[in-house]
Amino acid sequence: MTTTPTPEEFLAACRVADEVFELRADYRAMLLVVDGIDPRATSAMADELIAAAEAHARDLLADGQVEDLPHVAAWREAYRAFGAKPQRTRNSLEALTRRAGEGLPRVNALTDVYNAISVLHQVPLGGEDFALYEGPAHLARATGEESFETISGGETLVEHPKPGEVIWRDDAGITCRRWNWRQGPRTALSEGTRTAFFILDALGPMDDDALSAAADALVEELTSLGAEVMASRRMIGAS
């Protein structure tokens, strides 16, 4: 029988490969496991956060283009470094900020909160169901043989990344392609998620204090989704 790791054990086993830091030495991953979420919870705070994020995006884009925002521009450079075309496959921060100007998608309180925090703090932020992971999270450059399950036309398809693509994965396969472009359905958050795993991705324009502040804000807002919400965290960097 496989024993489910504690959040602390899981986080301690997560890793970022040296080859990723060779690509971007300024990269840091803030990893959070948030437990005690009530799947039935609703939050008026989520509505307020979404409205604030949409207003923030409009302010950011009032006098410029989304691709010129410092953190977005850094992620575009990172994508080019491993062969992706950022104008075709946009990092999650860019995609959300573009949408926020017209209105963010509404999913459920849990997803709405983390999408809003991503835009407000200008950081790529992904959320997944901790219980659906098989082994720890690992950020590496793909060999091309890894499997990524996705859904197209209502059917499950298996894709394979190009060699060198930066991927998040667990023992079963890819959980997110192109660093922070597309998450897979296998570990996706759902209406039944009680423990969530979050990844906040930072490059040079975002310093450690700002990254920690984004994580703090996420945890603070998620406390509205359960009476006993608890968070564990770990930051991984080149040093």
Protein Blocks (a to p, Z undefined) as FASTA:
>chain_A
ZZdddfklmmmmgccdfklmmmmmmbccdddddehiafkbccfklmmmmmmmmmmmmmmm
mnccfklpmklmmmmmmmmmnopafklmccfklmmmmmmmnopcdfbfmlmmmmmmmmmn
opacddddfklpgcjadddddehlaccdddeehiacdddddehiacdddfkbcfbgghil
cccfklgccfklmbdcddddddfklcfklmmmmmmmmmmmmmmnofkbccddddddfZZ
